[in-house]
Amino acid sequence: MPTTQSSESVEKLKADATRALRAADSAEQLEAWRVEYLGRKGRLTSVLRALGSLEIKERKAVGAAANRLRTELESLFDERLLQAKSNTAPAGSIDITLPGRKSGSGGLHPSTQMIREITQAFNEMGFQTIEGPEIELERYNFDLLNIPADHPARDQWDTIWVDSDSRSDVLLRTHTSPMQARVMENTDPPIRVVVPGKCYRYESTDATHEWHFNQVEGLAVDEGITFADLKGTLYEFARRIFGPSRKVRFRCDYFPFVEPGVEMSVDWNGEWIEILGAGMVHPKVLKNVGYDSDKYTGFAFGMGPERISMLQNDISDIRHFFRNDLRFLTQF
Ligand code: DAH
């Protein structure tokens, strides 16, 4: 039965060819294999040539099987050839007398390092670190913080709103301050927390602006907290981060959720550089979360760890933090 024999020979050919291919592991052996099986006078080519002598039905079946096998063998061959090439180092390229090299190890991202430094300074002063949602509701990001829809201060924040069929009050938080309201809503005083996390703003980027960045928020609420507590805490923070002799300056500033509001700057080679905003929690904010604003007072602050790291490490462009360029990251 010649026909059965032909299809059997495709099977056998496949078994022989794959076994031989596995055994060949140098470029020379692979070339010999290629000539034997896929070459112009090779075994597979002979099977294909012999198709003409078969009956039409058999011809189709055997032809299809043989062509399939050819494709399969060709790709197996390419794979083995690549392997063989990568296994064979060019002669003389390995000096086995060289000492071993230390393997590189990963490290914390510079933003993470700065966030940890900042939160640790506050942790040591009794503040607890917590985190909150990056996708936030308008209520927390704005309303409860005394920034109603028609408040001009909303223009300060170029907001990225989330497209949703079901609601129109979802956004990427523009600051970490919404966590002030979330914490107060869920906890009774005394409160001392720091909240690190990502924030997002719809803005074009330049050396000092990114559309996403980190902030560290702080909040302390209790009976009898005064502006002196705010200053004392932030002085101590500046001493821990910038060293004991660093000069610090407070000036009036405006933020809708504090009253009075301030900005704190540090002396940097004779120049005042603003590093954070702060203030006494606005009575309206305390009332918004259901606190008795006659009984409780508090202070809040917010800062950008990337900006502080830029100062400390003499980094000229905030965009470096998020480019994932190892030439930058490995310097930390
Ligand atoms: N949320 C403000 C911003 O993103 C920063 C800030 C200012 C936070 C004053 C505060 C604060 O808690 O008291 O610009």
Residues whose N, C-alpha, C, O or C-beta is under 5 A from the ligand:
A	BS01	DAH	T174 H175 S177 G218 F255 V258 G277 A278 G279 A300 F301 G302
